[in-house]
């Protein structure tokens, strides 16, 4: 009898422990073989890129751990740890690449490139997170993507939400020798508060990333020609119901770039987002988004204060019937206007781009699919946009020749677990 009592007590304690704590291991394995080609751009600017190549690439493959613990009184403690995983053993990014979530690996490195990782408290008032987080802007936009989490080379942030200026062509001593890439689709170290789920379908979040963004140098120079935010403030607000989702977001990045001899001393960037989707018909998803970007430049001895403004639109649709799912996306990032005359000639005009992406997925099971993809980026005369999963140059110090047309085509396999 005593043994039975002890057994019942142990079983009861185990049940309580399992009810209070739950840990899940999950992830994605996504690999494709891609052919890539690039046409010659405008002569004498940047680096002449022409030709083709083929490669096997790891597409946002990742591994994650998450767990919850019931604290009582309606409160729960949460944690999440996520990292990109390299399944090809090759360089799939470069240190200093835009902080938009693209992985950065050295040859032979399996893990690297953090994804959302945090601790949190959740309850009726909402959820408070601290750690390395998607900004409210990124979190609001990501669910509208048609290609799952950047599978292949038609991800939503390839050219949409991104501003690129400069092409490696010096202009008469002005501070315009290197390129600048500013992306709103980023993760950052900070604190985030999200509204609780409610019957009215309203959702929203507010976040702040403090000074120096966890030690970032914030340099804009030849070895790291990208902007890293000194601090970030973001807010989002949306609604979902009856098969319709609507989202809005605002993000402000304060940037301290004190290195001369570059495209300019940028002091900040602001982004505005509106997005909507419809999924009311089984299998159908239609989504659209609009982004407005503003870049503020400090004055220097060669570049007067200026503000660059550009607008971007994105559209995507997919339809699942049986095991098949065709996909289509279109994105356009407009030319950046309003810059100072110091950015004259090749540096100022016709620096936008458009992108088309076609894909077809075939689901072998609920969690496994094979897919094909074709995509093309049409850079305007001075545009320098490239594919974000695996750049054609694969270098953080080499800038595309303005006006390159980039193409990719291939097939892959994706498994969720």
Backbone torsions as a table, in degrees:
resi	resn	phi	psi	omega
1	UNK	NA	-42.9	-179.1
2	UNK	-62.4	-37.8	179.3
3	UNK	-64.4	-38.8	178.9
4	UNK	-64.6	-40.3	179.4
5	UNK	-63.3	-44.9	178.8
6	UNK	-60.9	-42.2	179.5
7	UNK	-62.0	-41.6	179.0
8	UNK	-64.6	-41.0	179.9
9	UNK	-63.4	-46.1	-179.5
10	UNK	-62.6	-43.7	178.7
11	UNK	-61.8	-40.0	178.9
12	UNK	-65.8	-41.2	178.5
13	UNK	-64.4	-39.7	179.0
14	UNK	-63.8	-41.2	179.7
15	UNK	-63.0	-40.8	178.1
16	UNK	-63.1	-43.9	-179.3
17	UNK	-62.3	-42.3	-179.9
18	UNK	-67.5	-33.7	178.9
19	UNK	-69.6	-31.4	-177.8
20	UNK	-84.4	-26.6	-175.2
21	UNK	-133.3	132.8	-179.2
22	UNK	-141.5	121.7	-179.0
23	UNK	-118.8	131.4	-178.9
24	UNK	-121.6	135.2	172.2
25	UNK	-104.1	131.7	-175.8
26	UNK	-148.9	170.1	178.6
27	UNK	172.8	-175.3	179.7
28	UNK	-139.0	136.1	170.4
29	UNK	-119.5	114.9	-174.0
30	UNK	-138.5	115.4	-179.6
31	UNK	-133.4	138.7	176.9
32	UNK	-135.3	157.5	170.0
33	UNK	-104.6	124.5	-171.8
34	UNK	-123.3	133.5	165.9
35	UNK	-97.0	136.6	-178.7
36	UNK	-131.1	144.7	176.5
37	UNK	-142.7	156.0	178.9
38	UNK	-141.9	135.9	176.2
39	UNK	-91.5	160.8	177.8
40	UNK	-65.2	143.5	177.4
41	UNK	-98.8	-150.5	-178.7
42	UNK	-75.5	127.2	-175.9
43	UNK	-60.5	139.8	173.4
44	UNK	84.2	4.4	-180.0
45	UNK	-122.9	133.9	177.6
46	UNK	62.1	-143.4	-177.7
47	UNK	-112.8	128.4	178.2
48	UNK	-65.0	118.7	178.2
49	UNK	-118.8	119.6	-179.1
50	UNK	-154.9	137.1	179.5
51	UNK	128.0	-161.8	-176.5
52	UNK	-148.4	164.6	176.5
53	UNK	-157.1	163.8	176.2
54	UNK	-131.2	144.5	-177.5
55	UNK	-157.6	155.8	171.4
56	UNK	-97.6	125.9	-174.5
57	UNK	-128.9	148.2	176.4
58	UNK	-92.1	121.2	-173.2
59	UNK	-104.3	99.1	178.0
60	UNK	45.2	34.0	171.6
61	UNK	-63.0	140.8	-173.6
62	UNK	-151.1	162.8	176.7
63	UNK	-134.0	135.6	-177.7
64	UNK	-141.2	155.3	174.3
65	UNK	-131.2	134.0	176.3
66	UNK	-144.0	152.0	-177.1
67	UNK	-154.9	161.3	178.0
68	UNK	-133.9	154.4	173.3
69	UNK	-139.7	128.9	180.0
70	UNK	-77.7	120.1	-178.3
71	UNK	-97.8	-5.0	-177.4
72	UNK	87.1	164.9	179.0
73	UNK	56.9	30.8	177.4
74	UNK	80.3	6.6	-178.9
75	UNK	-102.9	146.7	175.0
76	UNK	-134.3	142.6	171.3
77	UNK	-96.2	137.6	-177.3
78	UNK	-127.2	151.7	167.8
79	UNK	-144.4	156.1	175.9
80	UNK	-149.9	134.8	175.7
81	UNK	-128.5	121.4	-179.9
82	UNK	-133.8	143.2	175.9
83	UNK	-143.7	147.8	170.7
84	UNK	-68.2	151.7	177.9
85	UNK	-125.6	131.9	178.8
86	UNK	-95.2	115.7	-177.4
87	UNK	-101.3	3.2	-176.3
88	UNK	-115.7	-14.5	-179.5
89	UNK	75.0	5.6	-177.5
90	UNK	-110.0	166.7	175.6
91	UNK	-68.8	116.9	-179.2
92	UNK	-110.4	1.5	178.0
93	UNK	-166.6	-170.9	-179.8
94	UNK	-140.3	141.4	175.5
95	UNK	-56.6	131.3	-177.3
96	UNK	92.7	1.1	176.3
97	UNK	-67.5	162.9	-173.0
98	UNK	-53.9	138.9	-176.8
99	UNK	-76.0	53.2	-177.6
100	UNK	-104.1	15.5	178.8
101	UNK	97.1	-2.2	177.9
102	UNK	-69.0	138.3	-179.4
103	UNK	-71.0	154.1	175.4
104	UNK	-132.1	110.6	-176.2
105	UNK	-126.7	147.3	164.8
106	UNK	-90.0	163.4	-179.4
107	UNK	-55.6	131.5	175.9
108	UNK	83.6	-4.5	180.0
109	UNK	-85.3	129.7	-177.7
110	UNK	-88.0	-47.0	-175.6
111	UNK	-108.6	147.3	177.5
112	UNK	163.9	161.7	-179.7
113	UNK	75.1	88.6	-176.7
114	UNK	-63.0	144.3	165.7
115	UNK	-108.9	-171.4	-176.1
116	UNK	-56.4	120.4	-180.0
117	UNK	-140.2	128.2	-171.0
118	UNK	-165.6	170.0	163.2
119	UNK	-116.9	155.1	-174.1
120	UNK	-155.4	158.1	170.4
121	UNK	-120.1	130.1	-177.3
122	UNK	-127.8	140.1	178.6
123	UNK	-165.0	-165.7	-179.3
124	UNK	-59.6	-35.0	179.6
125	UNK	-72.0	-15.0	-177.0
126	UNK	133.5	-163.3	-177.7
127	UNK	-125.9	130.9	178.2
128	UNK	-113.3	120.9	-178.1
129	UNK	-115.9	148.8	172.8
130	UNK	-138.0	131.5	179.8
131	UNK	150.9	-148.1	178.8
132	UNK	-98.6	110.8	-163.4
133	UNK	-130.7	150.9	165.0
134	UNK	-64.6	136.0	174.2
135	UNK	-66.7	159.8	176.3
136	UNK	-55.4	-32.2	177.2
137	UNK	-62.5	-51.5	-179.5
138	UNK	-62.2	-45.2	-177.8
139	UNK	-64.4	-32.3	179.3
140	UNK	-73.4	-35.5	-174.4
141	UNK	-85.6	-36.8	-171.7
142	UNK	-53.5	-40.5	-177.5
143	UNK	-64.5	-13.9	-178.5
144	UNK	-85.1	-11.3	-178.0
145	UNK	-60.1	142.8	179.8
146	UNK	-88.9	-39.9	176.0
147	UNK	-85.3	125.5	-169.8
148	UNK	-63.6	111.8	173.8
149	UNK	50.8	45.0	173.9
150	UNK	76.7	26.1	179.0
151	UNK	-66.4	128.9	-176.7
152	UNK	75.7	-146.2	-174.3
153	UNK	-125.4	36.3	177.2
154	UNK	-126.7	28.8	-178.0
155	UNK	-61.6	156.6	-171.0
156	UNK	-65.2	-24.8	-175.0
157	UNK	-99.7	11.7	-179.4
158	UNK	-58.3	-52.1	174.3
159	UNK	-123.8	-24.7	179.3
160	UNK	-73.4	141.0	-176.5
161	UNK	74.5	1.0	-175.1
162	UNK	-114.8	141.0	174.2
163	UNK	-120.0	128.4	177.1
164	UNK	-125.3	132.7	179.5
165	UNK	-132.7	149.5	176.8
166	UNK	86.0	155.6	-179.3
167	UNK	-147.0	24.9	177.0
168	UNK	81.3	9.1	-178.1
169	UNK	-104.6	114.0	-178.9
170	UNK	-68.6	141.4	-178.9
171	UNK	-120.9	91.3	170.1
172	UNK	47.3	47.2	173.8
173	UNK	81.9	-3.9	178.1
174	UNK	-74.1	161.4	-175.1
175	UNK	-80.6	70.2	-175.0
176	UNK	-138.6	31.1	-171.1
177	UNK	-82.3	-21.1	-177.7
178	UNK	-122.6	170.9	-177.2
179	UNK	-90.4	156.7	175.2
180	UNK	-123.5	131.6	173.8
181	UNK	-122.8	122.1	177.4
182	UNK	-122.3	122.7	-179.9
183	UNK	-120.0	139.0	174.6
184	UNK	-90.6	-14.4	-174.2
185	UNK	-90.0	74.0	-167.7
186	UNK	-130.5	166.1	167.6
187	UNK	-112.6	155.4	-179.3
188	UNK	-157.1	159.5	176.9
189	UNK	-79.6	124.9	-178.0
190	UNK	-180.0	-157.7	-178.2
191	UNK	-127.7	141.9	-173.3
192	UNK	-140.2	133.2	173.9
193	UNK	-116.5	129.7	179.7
194	UNK	-119.2	140.6	176.7
195	UNK	-63.6	150.0	177.6
196	UNK	-73.9	157.2	173.4
197	UNK	-62.9	140.3	-177.4
198	UNK	-144.7	167.3	-174.9
199	UNK	-70.4	-16.0	-178.0
200	UNK	-89.9	-4.0	177.4
201	UNK	77.9	10.6	-178.6
202	UNK	-83.6	137.3	176.1
203	UNK	-137.2	155.0	-179.8
204	UNK	-175.9	166.3	-179.3
205	UNK	-156.0	158.4	174.5
206	UNK	-140.1	139.5	-173.9
207	UNK	-146.5	155.8	176.6
208	UNK	-144.0	134.7	173.4
209	UNK	-112.7	123.5	-170.1
210	UNK	-74.9	-173.8	-174.7
211	UNK	-56.6	136.2	174.3
212	UNK	68.1	7.0	172.1
213	UNK	43.6	56.1	175.8
214	UNK	61.7	39.8	172.1
215	UNK	93.4	7.2	179.1
216	UNK	-62.6	141.5	-179.5
217	UNK	-76.6	-21.4	178.6
218	UNK	61.6	18.6	-179.2
219	UNK	-79.5	141.9	174.9
220	UNK	-116.3	91.2	-173.3
221	UNK	-141.4	-175.2	-171.7
222	UNK	-65.3	-30.5	-178.1
223	UNK	-88.4	-13.2	178.6
224	UNK	-146.4	71.2	-170.3
225	UNK	-81.0	54.0	-179.4
226	UNK	-140.4	154.0	179.4
227	UNK	-87.2	131.7	173.4
228	UNK	-117.0	126.5	-172.5
229	UNK	-70.9	137.2	173.3
230	UNK	-75.9	-37.1	172.5
231	UNK	-155.4	154.7	-176.6
232	UNK	-137.1	135.7	170.8
233	UNK	-121.8	134.8	179.7
234	UNK	-146.2	151.7	178.9
235	UNK	-148.1	145.9	177.6
236	UNK	-139.1	155.1	177.9
237	UNK	-150.8	133.0	-178.2
238	UNK	-151.2	176.7	178.9
239	UNK	-147.7	143.1	177.7
240	UNK	-136.5	138.5	177.2
241	UNK	172.0	148.0	176.8
242	UNK	57.7	33.8	178.9
243	UNK	81.2	4.8	-178.8
244	UNK	-116.1	136.9	173.6
245	UNK	-128.4	137.0	177.8
246	UNK	-132.3	133.7	-179.3
247	UNK	-136.1	147.9	172.8
248	UNK	-136.9	152.5	-179.8
249	UNK	-156.1	152.1	173.6
250	UNK	-132.8	139.4	179.7
251	UNK	-141.5	133.1	178.0
252	UNK	-125.2	124.5	178.1
253	UNK	-112.0	125.5	172.4
254	UNK	-97.8	127.0	-170.3
255	UNK	-126.7	133.4	179.1
256	UNK	-112.6	97.2	178.8
257	UNK	-114.5	99.9	-175.6
258	UNK	-99.9	17.5	-177.4
259	UNK	-98.7	121.6	179.6
260	UNK	-79.9	171.6	176.6
261	UNK	81.5	20.9	179.9
262	UNK	-124.8	-166.3	-174.5
263	UNK	-66.4	-15.6	178.2
264	UNK	154.3	165.3	179.0
265	UNK	-94.3	96.0	-174.2
266	UNK	-82.7	134.3	-176.8
267	UNK	-105.8	-18.5	-179.5
268	UNK	-179.9	166.1	178.8
269	UNK	-144.5	138.8	177.0
270	UNK	-124.8	140.9	179.7
271	UNK	-132.5	138.9	177.7
272	UNK	-121.1	136.5	-175.4
273	UNK	-130.9	136.9	167.0
274	UNK	-131.3	132.0	-178.7
275	UNK	-145.7	151.6	179.2
276	UNK	-152.1	152.6	177.1
277	UNK	-146.3	160.3	176.3
278	UNK	-133.2	126.6	179.6
279	UNK	-131.8	25.0	-174.6
280	UNK	-71.3	-19.1	176.7
281	UNK	-98.8	126.3	-177.3
282	UNK	-52.2	128.9	177.7
283	UNK	88.8	-17.2	-175.6
284	UNK	-97.8	139.2	170.9
285	UNK	-137.7	124.4	175.6
286	UNK	-126.1	128.8	-175.9
287	UNK	-141.3	150.6	177.5
288	UNK	-146.5	152.4	-179.2
289	UNK	-149.5	152.5	177.5
290	UNK	-130.6	135.8	178.2
291	UNK	-129.9	138.3	173.2
292	UNK	-121.6	125.9	-177.6
293	UNK	-115.4	137.5	175.7
294	UNK	-127.0	125.8	177.1
295	UNK	-111.8	128.0	177.4
296	UNK	-106.6	131.6	-179.2
297	UNK	-112.0	139.1	172.2
298	UNK	-74.1	164.0	174.0
299	UNK	-86.0	152.7	175.1
300	UNK	-145.4	-174.5	-178.7
301	UNK	-70.8	-12.8	-178.4
302	UNK	-122.3	-19.2	-175.9
303	UNK	-128.1	117.9	177.4
304	UNK	-75.8	161.0	-179.6
305	UNK	-58.3	139.4	-178.1
306	UNK	-154.6	163.2	175.5
307	UNK	-129.7	127.1	176.7
308	UNK	-99.4	135.1	-177.3
309	UNK	-127.0	132.8	175.1
310	UNK	-143.4	154.8	179.9
311	UNK	-123.2	144.1	179.3
312	UNK	-133.7	147.1	175.5
313	UNK	-129.0	150.7	179.4
314	UNK	-142.4	141.4	177.9
315	UNK	-140.8	139.8	178.2
316	UNK	-149.5	150.9	176.9
317	UNK	-150.6	148.8	175.4
318	UNK	-146.6	156.2	179.5
319	UNK	-144.3	118.6	-180.0
320	UNK	-94.0	119.1	172.0
321	UNK	-133.3	122.2	-173.3
322	UNK	61.5	-128.1	177.9
323	UNK	-95.3	3.3	-175.4
324	UNK	-102.5	147.0	176.1
325	UNK	-148.5	97.4	172.1
326	UNK	-75.0	149.8	-176.5
327	UNK	-138.4	146.5	177.2
328	UNK	-145.6	137.0	175.1
329	UNK	-136.2	150.7	173.8
330	UNK	-139.2	135.7	177.4
331	UNK	-137.5	147.0	176.7
332	UNK	-141.5	125.0	173.3
333	UNK	-110.6	119.6	-174.5
334	UNK	-73.4	169.2	175.8
335	UNK	-65.0	147.0	177.1
336	UNK	-84.6	118.5	-177.4
337	UNK	-108.0	165.4	173.9
338	UNK	89.2	1.9	-179.2
339	UNK	-73.7	158.2	-179.1
340	UNK	-65.5	158.4	-179.5
341	UNK	-60.4	-19.3	178.3
342	UNK	-62.6	-20.1	177.7
343	UNK	-94.1	32.4	-172.7
344	UNK	-67.7	170.3	175.9
345	UNK	64.9	-129.7	-172.7
346	UNK	-67.4	-17.5	-174.4
347	UNK	-84.6	-17.1	-170.0
348	UNK	-111.7	-43.3	-171.5
349	UNK	-96.8	158.3	173.4
350	UNK	53.0	48.1	-178.1
351	UNK	-109.3	15.4	177.2
352	UNK	-91.2	-171.5	-178.6
353	UNK	-163.1	162.6	172.6
354	UNK	-131.3	157.6	-178.5
355	UNK	-141.7	139.4	172.2
356	UNK	-118.0	141.9	177.0
357	UNK	-140.7	130.2	177.4
358	UNK	-122.0	138.9	178.1
359	UNK	-146.9	157.5	175.6
360	UNK	-141.0	122.2	179.0
361	UNK	-109.2	143.9	173.6
362	UNK	-125.4	119.3	-175.0
363	UNK	-86.2	114.6	175.4
364	UNK	-77.8	-24.6	176.6
365	UNK	-159.9	-173.9	-179.8
366	UNK	-63.8	-31.2	-173.7
367	UNK	-110.9	-6.6	-174.4
368	UNK	-124.9	133.3	178.2
369	UNK	-140.0	151.2	167.2
370	UNK	-110.9	151.2	-174.6
371	UNK	-151.1	156.4	171.1
372	UNK	-119.0	154.6	-176.7
373	UNK	-150.5	141.1	173.1
374	UNK	-135.7	132.2	-179.4
375	UNK	-148.4	149.7	178.9
376	UNK	-141.0	136.8	174.1
377	UNK	-109.8	123.0	177.6
378	UNK	-103.7	97.4	176.9
379	UNK	-76.4	138.5	172.1
380	UNK	-72.0	-179.8	-167.9
381	UNK	-49.9	-35.1	-178.2
382	UNK	-119.6	12.8	177.6
383	UNK	-73.6	146.6	-176.8
384	UNK	-132.5	35.6	-179.7
385	UNK	-81.2	143.5	-177.6
386	UNK	-135.4	170.4	175.4
387	UNK	-69.0	140.0	-171.9
388	UNK	-86.8	-27.5	-178.8
389	UNK	-68.9	-43.6	-179.9
390	UNK	-148.6	95.1	-177.6
391	UNK	-57.9	150.2	-179.2
392	UNK	-61.8	-42.5	-179.8
393	UNK	-79.3	-29.3	-177.1
394	UNK	57.5	41.9	-178.2
395	UNK	-145.6	141.6	177.5
396	UNK	-86.4	-8.4	-176.1
397	UNK	-111.3	-6.0	-178.8
398	UNK	-107.9	129.7	-177.1
399	UNK	-107.7	138.3	178.6
400	UNK	-60.5	152.6	170.4
401	UNK	-67.1	134.0	179.3
402	UNK	-57.2	133.5	176.5
403	UNK	92.5	5.6	178.2
404	UNK	-62.7	142.1	168.7
405	UNK	-101.0	121.7	-176.0
406	UNK	-107.7	134.4	179.4
407	UNK	-130.9	147.5	173.2
408	UNK	-145.3	150.4	179.3
409	UNK	-154.2	143.8	-178.9
410	UNK	175.0	-170.2	-179.0
411	UNK	-145.3	152.5	-177.6
412	UNK	-152.1	179.1	178.0
413	UNK	-134.8	137.8	-176.6
414	UNK	-131.6	129.9	178.5
415	UNK	-125.0	131.2	173.1
416	UNK	-104.8	138.7	177.1
417	UNK	-140.1	NA	NA
